[in-house]
């Protein structure tokens, strides 16, 4: 795929993150961040950056859970936080390719 298209997907993700600073409700904030993370997941997948792709997928899941935190009270528990942190650690271990993975 053309590098211009891959980079433009990253710019779309950045626009969603910039837009997230302008919204006033938490739900819209989490929605903008989910969309931004999703765009970066696609960009990193196209670039072959598995560490970034995996960690952003977990961040997207976290934002989805926070988006539904009013309906699902267990989302705010420390157990859920521990599971998400363990998943991030697993992605780090499984995709480690040296300092470039950072």
Phi and psi in radians as a Rosetta constraint file:
Dihedral C 1 N 2 CA 2 C 2 CIRCULARHARMONIC -1.121 0.35
Dihedral N 2 CA 2 C 2 N 3 CIRCULARHARMONIC 2.370 0.35
Dihedral C 2 N 3 CA 3 C 3 CIRCULARHARMONIC -1.038 0.35
Dihedral N 3 CA 3 C 3 N 4 CIRCULARHARMONIC -0.492 0.35
Dihedral C 3 N 4 CA 4 C 4 CIRCULARHARMONIC -1.155 0.35
Dihedral N 4 CA 4 C 4 N 5 CIRCULARHARMONIC -0.690 0.35
Dihedral C 4 N 5 CA 5 C 5 CIRCULARHARMONIC -1.192 0.35
Dihedral N 5 CA 5 C 5 N 6 CIRCULARHARMONIC -0.739 0.35
Dihedral C 5 N 6 CA 6 C 6 CIRCULARHARMONIC -1.075 0.35
Dihedral N 6 CA 6 C 6 N 7 CIRCULARHARMONIC -0.777 0.35
Dihedral C 6 N 7 CA 7 C 7 CIRCULARHARMONIC -1.192 0.35
Dihedral N 7 CA 7 C 7 N 8 CIRCULARHARMONIC -0.599 0.35
Dihedral C 7 N 8 CA 8 C 8 CIRCULARHARMONIC -1.158 0.35
Dihedral N 8 CA 8 C 8 N 9 CIRCULARHARMONIC -0.566 0.35
Dihedral C 8 N 9 CA 9 C 9 CIRCULARHARMONIC -1.108 0.35
Dihedral N 9 CA 9 C 9 N 10 CIRCULARHARMONIC -0.689 0.35
Dihedral C 9 N 10 CA 10 C 10 CIRCULARHARMONIC -1.114 0.35
Dihedral N 10 CA 10 C 10 N 11 CIRCULARHARMONIC -0.658 0.35
Dihedral C 10 N 11 CA 11 C 11 CIRCULARHARMONIC -1.167 0.35
Dihedral N 11 CA 11 C 11 N 12 CIRCULARHARMONIC -0.613 0.35
Dihedral C 11 N 12 CA 12 C 12 CIRCULARHARMONIC -1.095 0.35
Dihedral N 12 CA 12 C 12 N 13 CIRCULARHARMONIC -0.767 0.35
Dihedral C 12 N 13 CA 13 C 13 CIRCULARHARMONIC -1.044 0.35
Dihedral N 13 CA 13 C 13 N 14 CIRCULARHARMONIC -0.741 0.35
Dihedral C 13 N 14 CA 14 C 14 CIRCULARHARMONIC -1.119 0.35
Dihedral N 14 CA 14 C 14 N 15 CIRCULARHARMONIC -0.658 0.35
Dihedral C 14 N 15 CA 15 C 15 CIRCULARHARMONIC -1.086 0.35
Dihedral N 15 CA 15 C 15 N 16 CIRCULARHARMONIC -0.702 0.35
Dihedral C 15 N 16 CA 16 C 16 CIRCULARHARMONIC -1.102 0.35
Dihedral N 16 CA 16 C 16 N 17 CIRCULARHARMONIC -0.705 0.35
Dihedral C 16 N 17 CA 17 C 17 CIRCULARHARMONIC -1.179 0.35
Dihedral N 17 CA 17 C 17 N 18 CIRCULARHARMONIC -0.685 0.35
Dihedral C 17 N 18 CA 18 C 18 CIRCULARHARMONIC -1.139 0.35
Dihedral N 18 CA 18 C 18 N 19 CIRCULARHARMONIC -0.687 0.35
Dihedral C 18 N 19 CA 19 C 19 CIRCULARHARMONIC -1.117 0.35
Dihedral N 19 CA 19 C 19 N 20 CIRCULARHARMONIC -0.569 0.35
Dihedral C 19 N 20 CA 20 C 20 CIRCULARHARMONIC -1.103 0.35
Dihedral N 20 CA 20 C 20 N 21 CIRCULARHARMONIC -0.432 0.35
Dihedral C 20 N 21 CA 21 C 21 CIRCULARHARMONIC -1.320 0.35
Dihedral N 21 CA 21 C 21 N 22 CIRCULARHARMONIC -0.239 0.35
Dihedral C 21 N 22 CA 22 C 22 CIRCULARHARMONIC -1.691 0.35
Dihedral N 22 CA 22 C 22 N 23 CIRCULARHARMONIC -0.193 0.35
Dihedral C 22 N 23 CA 23 C 23 CIRCULARHARMONIC -1.550 0.35
Dihedral N 23 CA 23 C 23 N 24 CIRCULARHARMONIC 2.722 0.35
Dihedral C 23 N 24 CA 24 C 24 CIRCULARHARMONIC -1.855 0.35
Dihedral N 24 CA 24 C 24 N 25 CIRCULARHARMONIC -0.332 0.35
Dihedral C 24 N 25 CA 25 C 25 CIRCULARHARMONIC -1.750 0.35
Dihedral N 25 CA 25 C 25 N 26 CIRCULARHARMONIC 2.589 0.35
Dihedral C 25 N 26 CA 26 C 26 CIRCULARHARMONIC -1.094 0.35
Dihedral N 26 CA 26 C 26 N 27 CIRCULARHARMONIC -0.671 0.35
Dihedral C 26 N 27 CA 27 C 27 CIRCULARHARMONIC -1.077 0.35
Dihedral N 27 CA 27 C 27 N 28 CIRCULARHARMONIC -0.755 0.35
Dihedral C 27 N 28 CA 28 C 28 CIRCULARHARMONIC -1.215 0.35
Dihedral N 28 CA 28 C 28 N 29 CIRCULARHARMONIC -0.606 0.35
Dihedral C 28 N 29 CA 29 C 29 CIRCULARHARMONIC -1.059 0.35
Dihedral N 29 CA 29 C 29 N 30 CIRCULARHARMONIC -0.872 0.35
Dihedral C 29 N 30 CA 30 C 30 CIRCULARHARMONIC -1.138 0.35
Dihedral N 30 CA 30 C 30 N 31 CIRCULARHARMONIC -0.622 0.35
Dihedral C 30 N 31 CA 31 C 31 CIRCULARHARMONIC -1.131 0.35
Dihedral N 31 CA 31 C 31 N 32 CIRCULARHARMONIC -0.808 0.35
Dihedral C 31 N 32 CA 32 C 32 CIRCULARHARMONIC -1.090 0.35
Dihedral N 32 CA 32 C 32 N 33 CIRCULARHARMONIC -0.707 0.35
Dihedral C 32 N 33 CA 33 C 33 CIRCULARHARMONIC -1.200 0.35
Dihedral N 33 CA 33 C 33 N 34 CIRCULARHARMONIC -0.624 0.35
Dihedral C 33 N 34 CA 34 C 34 CIRCULARHARMONIC -1.108 0.35
Dihedral N 34 CA 34 C 34 N 35 CIRCULARHARMONIC -0.767 0.35
Dihedral C 34 N 35 CA 35 C 35 CIRCULARHARMONIC -1.157 0.35
Dihedral N 35 CA 35 C 35 N 36 CIRCULARHARMONIC -0.691 0.35
Dihedral C 35 N 36 CA 36 C 36 CIRCULARHARMONIC -1.115 0.35
Dihedral N 36 CA 36 C 36 N 37 CIRCULARHARMONIC -0.799 0.35
Dihedral C 36 N 37 CA 37 C 37 CIRCULARHARMONIC -1.077 0.35
Dihedral N 37 CA 37 C 37 N 38 CIRCULARHARMONIC -0.696 0.35
Dihedral C 37 N 38 CA 38 C 38 CIRCULARHARMONIC -1.102 0.35
Dihedral N 38 CA 38 C 38 N 39 CIRCULARHARMONIC -0.700 0.35
Dihedral C 38 N 39 CA 39 C 39 CIRCULARHARMONIC -1.128 0.35
Dihedral N 39 CA 39 C 39 N 40 CIRCULARHARMONIC -0.714 0.35
Dihedral C 39 N 40 CA 40 C 40 CIRCULARHARMONIC -1.205 0.35
Dihedral N 40 CA 40 C 40 N 41 CIRCULARHARMONIC -0.561 0.35
Dihedral C 40 N 41 CA 41 C 41 CIRCULARHARMONIC -1.065 0.35
Dihedral N 41 CA 41 C 41 N 42 CIRCULARHARMONIC -0.796 0.35
Dihedral C 41 N 42 CA 42 C 42 CIRCULARHARMONIC -1.093 0.35
Dihedral N 42 CA 42 C 42 N 43 CIRCULARHARMONIC -0.780 0.35
Dihedral C 42 N 43 CA 43 C 43 CIRCULARHARMONIC -1.077 0.35
Dihedral N 43 CA 43 C 43 N 44 CIRCULARHARMONIC -0.841 0.35
Dihedral C 43 N 44 CA 44 C 44 CIRCULARHARMONIC -1.153 0.35
Dihedral N 44 CA 44 C 44 N 45 CIRCULARHARMONIC -0.612 0.35
Dihedral C 44 N 45 CA 45 C 45 CIRCULARHARMONIC -1.117 0.35
Dihedral N 45 CA 45 C 45 N 46 CIRCULARHARMONIC -0.720 0.35
Dihedral C 45 N 46 CA 46 C 46 CIRCULARHARMONIC -1.184 0.35
Dihedral N 46 CA 46 C 46 N 47 CIRCULARHARMONIC -0.485 0.35
Dihedral C 46 N 47 CA 47 C 47 CIRCULARHARMONIC -1.514 0.35
Dihedral N 47 CA 47 C 47 N 48 CIRCULARHARMONIC -0.171 0.35
Dihedral C 47 N 48 CA 48 C 48 CIRCULARHARMONIC 1.419 0.35
Dihedral N 48 CA 48 C 48 N 49 CIRCULARHARMONIC 0.332 0.35
Dihedral C 48 N 49 CA 49 C 49 CIRCULARHARMONIC -1.599 0.35
Dihedral N 49 CA 49 C 49 N 50 CIRCULARHARMONIC 1.506 0.35
Dihedral C 49 N 50 CA 50 C 50 CIRCULARHARMONIC -1.208 0.35
Dihedral N 50 CA 50 C 50 N 51 CIRCULARHARMONIC -0.581 0.35
Dihedral C 50 N 51 CA 51 C 51 CIRCULARHARMONIC -1.089 0.35
Dihedral N 51 CA 51 C 51 N 52 CIRCULARHARMONIC -0.841 0.35
Dihedral C 51 N 52 CA 52 C 52 CIRCULARHARMONIC -1.145 0.35
Dihedral N 52 CA 52 C 52 N 53 CIRCULARHARMONIC -0.674 0.35
Dihedral C 52 N 53 CA 53 C 53 CIRCULARHARMONIC -1.103 0.35
Dihedral N 53 CA 53 C 53 N 54 CIRCULARHARMONIC -0.811 0.35
Dihedral C 53 N 54 CA 54 C 54 CIRCULARHARMONIC -1.178 0.35
Dihedral N 54 CA 54 C 54 N 55 CIRCULARHARMONIC -0.773 0.35
Dihedral C 54 N 55 CA 55 C 55 CIRCULARHARMONIC -1.182 0.35
Dihedral N 55 CA 55 C 55 N 56 CIRCULARHARMONIC -0.636 0.35
Dihedral C 55 N 56 CA 56 C 56 CIRCULARHARMONIC -1.233 0.35
Dihedral N 56 CA 56 C 56 N 57 CIRCULARHARMONIC -0.528 0.35
Dihedral C 56 N 57 CA 57 C 57 CIRCULARHARMONIC -1.119 0.35
Dihedral N 57 CA 57 C 57 N 58 CIRCULARHARMONIC -0.681 0.35
Dihedral C 57 N 58 CA 58 C 58 CIRCULARHARMONIC -1.206 0.35
Dihedral N 58 CA 58 C 58 N 59 CIRCULARHARMONIC -0.669 0.35
Dihedral C 58 N 59 CA 59 C 59 CIRCULARHARMONIC -1.115 0.35
Dihedral N 59 CA 59 C 59 N 60 CIRCULARHARMONIC -0.657 0.35
Dihedral C 59 N 60 CA 60 C 60 CIRCULARHARMONIC -1.132 0.35
Dihedral N 60 CA 60 C 60 N 61 CIRCULARHARMONIC -0.711 0.35
Dihedral C 60 N 61 CA 61 C 61 CIRCULARHARMONIC -1.091 0.35
Dihedral N 61 CA 61 C 61 N 62 CIRCULARHARMONIC -0.739 0.35
Dihedral C 61 N 62 CA 62 C 62 CIRCULARHARMONIC -1.054 0.35
Dihedral N 62 CA 62 C 62 N 63 CIRCULARHARMONIC -0.770 0.35
Dihedral C 62 N 63 CA 63 C 63 CIRCULARHARMONIC -1.144 0.35
Dihedral N 63 CA 63 C 63 N 64 CIRCULARHARMONIC -0.644 0.35
Dihedral C 63 N 64 CA 64 C 64 CIRCULARHARMONIC -1.105 0.35
Dihedral N 64 CA 64 C 64 N 65 CIRCULARHARMONIC -0.740 0.35
Dihedral C 64 N 65 CA 65 C 65 CIRCULARHARMONIC -1.124 0.35
Dihedral N 65 CA 65 C 65 N 66 CIRCULARHARMONIC -0.737 0.35
Dihedral C 65 N 66 CA 66 C 66 CIRCULARHARMONIC -1.151 0.35
Dihedral N 66 CA 66 C 66 N 67 CIRCULARHARMONIC -0.580 0.35
Dihedral C 66 N 67 CA 67 C 67 CIRCULARHARMONIC -1.064 0.35
Dihedral N 67 CA 67 C 67 N 68 CIRCULARHARMONIC -0.601 0.35
Dihedral C 67 N 68 CA 68 C 68 CIRCULARHARMONIC -1.771 0.35
Dihedral N 68 CA 68 C 68 N 69 CIRCULARHARMONIC 0.254 0.35
Dihedral C 68 N 69 CA 69 C 69 CIRCULARHARMONIC -1.109 0.35
Dihedral N 69 CA 69 C 69 N 70 CIRCULARHARMONIC -0.422 0.35
Dihedral C 69 N 70 CA 70 C 70 CIRCULARHARMONIC -1.221 0.35
Dihedral N 70 CA 70 C 70 N 71 CIRCULARHARMONIC -0.558 0.35
Dihedral C 70 N 71 CA 71 C 71 CIRCULARHARMONIC -1.547 0.35
Dihedral N 71 CA 71 C 71 N 72 CIRCULARHARMONIC -0.525 0.35
Dihedral C 71 N 72 CA 72 C 72 CIRCULARHARMONIC -2.073 0.35
Dihedral N 72 CA 72 C 72 N 73 CIRCULARHARMONIC 1.672 0.35
Dihedral C 72 N 73 CA 73 C 73 CIRCULARHARMONIC -1.142 0.35
Dihedral N 73 CA 73 C 73 N 74 CIRCULARHARMONIC -0.403 0.35
Dihedral C 73 N 74 CA 74 C 74 CIRCULARHARMONIC -1.192 0.35
Dihedral N 74 CA 74 C 74 N 75 CIRCULARHARMONIC -0.248 0.35
Dihedral C 74 N 75 CA 75 C 75 CIRCULARHARMONIC -1.084 0.35
Dihedral N 75 CA 75 C 75 N 76 CIRCULARHARMONIC -0.583 0.35
Dihedral C 75 N 76 CA 76 C 76 CIRCULARHARMONIC -1.493 0.35
Dihedral N 76 CA 76 C 76 N 77 CIRCULARHARMONIC 0.075 0.35
Dihedral C 76 N 77 CA 77 C 77 CIRCULARHARMONIC -1.365 0.35
Dihedral N 77 CA 77 C 77 N 78 CIRCULARHARMONIC 2.757 0.35
Dihedral C 77 N 78 CA 78 C 78 CIRCULARHARMONIC -1.222 0.35
Dihedral N 78 CA 78 C 78 N 79 CIRCULARHARMONIC -0.432 0.35
Dihedral C 78 N 79 CA 79 C 79 CIRCULARHARMONIC -1.132 0.35
Dihedral N 79 CA 79 C 79 N 80 CIRCULARHARMONIC -0.759 0.35
Dihedral C 79 N 80 CA 80 C 80 CIRCULARHARMONIC -1.087 0.35
Dihedral N 80 CA 80 C 80 N 81 CIRCULARHARMONIC -0.746 0.35
Dihedral C 80 N 81 CA 81 C 81 CIRCULARHARMONIC -1.058 0.35
Dihedral N 81 CA 81 C 81 N 82 CIRCULARHARMONIC -0.758 0.35
Dihedral C 81 N 82 CA 82 C 82 CIRCULARHARMONIC -1.088 0.35
Dihedral N 82 CA 82 C 82 N 83 CIRCULARHARMONIC -0.679 0.35
Dihedral C 82 N 83 CA 83 C 83 CIRCULARHARMONIC -1.144 0.35
Dihedral N 83 CA 83 C 83 N 84 CIRCULARHARMONIC -0.744 0.35
Dihedral C 83 N 84 CA 84 C 84 CIRCULARHARMONIC -1.132 0.35
Dihedral N 84 CA 84 C 84 N 85 CIRCULARHARMONIC -0.715 0.35
Dihedral C 84 N 85 CA 85 C 85 CIRCULARHARMONIC -1.158 0.35
Dihedral N 85 CA 85 C 85 N 86 CIRCULARHARMONIC -0.673 0.35
Dihedral C 85 N 86 CA 86 C 86 CIRCULARHARMONIC -1.122 0.35
Dihedral N 86 CA 86 C 86 N 87 CIRCULARHARMONIC -0.679 0.35
Dihedral C 86 N 87 CA 87 C 87 CIRCULARHARMONIC -1.130 0.35
Dihedral N 87 CA 87 C 87 N 88 CIRCULARHARMONIC -0.703 0.35
Dihedral C 87 N 88 CA 88 C 88 CIRCULARHARMONIC -1.111 0.35
Dihedral N 88 CA 88 C 88 N 89 CIRCULARHARMONIC -0.718 0.35
Dihedral C 88 N 89 CA 89 C 89 CIRCULARHARMONIC -1.117 0.35
Dihedral N 89 CA 89 C 89 N 90 CIRCULARHARMONIC -0.706 0.35
Dihedral C 89 N 90 CA 90 C 90 CIRCULARHARMONIC -1.102 0.35
Dihedral N 90 CA 90 C 90 N 91 CIRCULARHARMONIC -0.736 0.35
Dihedral C 90 N 91 CA 91 C 91 CIRCULARHARMONIC -1.077 0.35
Dihedral N 91 CA 91 C 91 N 92 CIRCULARHARMONIC -0.731 0.35
Dihedral C 91 N 92 CA 92 C 92 CIRCULARHARMONIC -1.055 0.35
Dihedral N 92 CA 92 C 92 N 93 CIRCULARHARMONIC -0.827 0.35
Dihedral C 92 N 93 CA 93 C 93 CIRCULARHARMONIC -1.163 0.35
Dihedral N 93 CA 93 C 93 N 94 CIRCULARHARMONIC -0.760 0.35
Dihedral C 93 N 94 CA 94 C 94 CIRCULARHARMONIC -1.290 0.35
Dihedral N 94 CA 94 C 94 N 95 CIRCULARHARMONIC -0.457 0.35
Dihedral C 94 N 95 CA 95 C 95 CIRCULARHARMONIC -1.935 0.35
Dihedral N 95 CA 95 C 95 N 96 CIRCULARHARMONIC 0.139 0.35
Dihedral C 95 N 96 CA 96 C 96 CIRCULARHARMONIC -1.080 0.35
Dihedral N 96 CA 96 C 96 N 97 CIRCULARHARMONIC 2.208 0.35
Dihedral C 96 N 97 CA 97 C 97 CIRCULARHARMONIC -2.298 0.35
Dihedral N 97 CA 97 C 97 N 98 CIRCULARHARMONIC 0.517 0.35
Dihedral C 97 N 98 CA 98 C 98 CIRCULARHARMONIC 1.728 0.35
Dihedral N 98 CA 98 C 98 N 99 CIRCULARHARMONIC -2.990 0.35
Dihedral C 98 N 99 CA 99 C 99 CIRCULARHARMONIC -1.013 0.35
Dihedral N 99 CA 99 C 99 N 100 CIRCULARHARMONIC -0.385 0.35
Dihedral C 99 N 100 CA 100 C 100 CIRCULARHARMONIC -1.120 0.35
Dihedral N 100 CA 100 C 100 N 101 CIRCULARHARMONIC -0.392 0.35
Dihedral C 100 N 101 CA 101 C 101 CIRCULARHARMONIC -1.231 0.35
Dihedral N 101 CA 101 C 101 N 102 CIRCULARHARMONIC -0.342 0.35
